[in-house]
Amino acid sequence: MQFIRDARTTILNRLAERRAHRRLAEELATFRTAAERTELDLMLGRHSAEETAEIHAILSRQDAERRYASAVHAAGVPGR
């Protein structure tokens, strides 16, 4: 019975972590302009790399996605 409770707790914790990560990614996606990103970078600069690792990973992924979407759009690739 303890195993089932532990498994349920683990699953619920993972779901909560995913939701929090998704919310963080959505909030970070609102920082689009150069000025907004500069302001965000200044705020992040006040913290250690360890503390901001998740944020930097999300921002890097979002930047890559934007560059890809821009390149696809510029190339006129249909269906994307």
Contacts in CASP RR format, 6 or more apart in sequence:
PFRMAT RR
TARGET T0000
AUTHOR 0000-0000-0000
METHOD contacts of the structure
MODEL  1
MQFIRDARTTILNRLAERRAHRRLAEELATFRTAAERTELDLMLGRHSAE
ETAEIHAILSRQDAERRYASAVHAAGVPGR
21 54 0 8 1.000
21 58 0 8 1.000
24 54 0 8 1.000
24 55 0 8 1.000
24 58 0 8 1.000
25 58 0 8 1.000
25 62 0 8 1.000
28 40 0 8 1.000
28 55 0 8 1.000
28 58 0 8 1.000
28 59 0 8 1.000
28 62 0 8 1.000
29 62 0 8 1.000
30 36 0 8 1.000
31 37 0 8 1.000
31 39 0 8 1.000
31 40 0 8 1.000
40 59 0 8 1.000
44 52 0 8 1.000
44 55 0 8 1.000
44 56 0 8 1.000
45 52 0 8 1.000
49 56 0 8 1.000
69 80 0 8 1.000
72 80 0 8 1.000
73 80 0 8 1.000
END
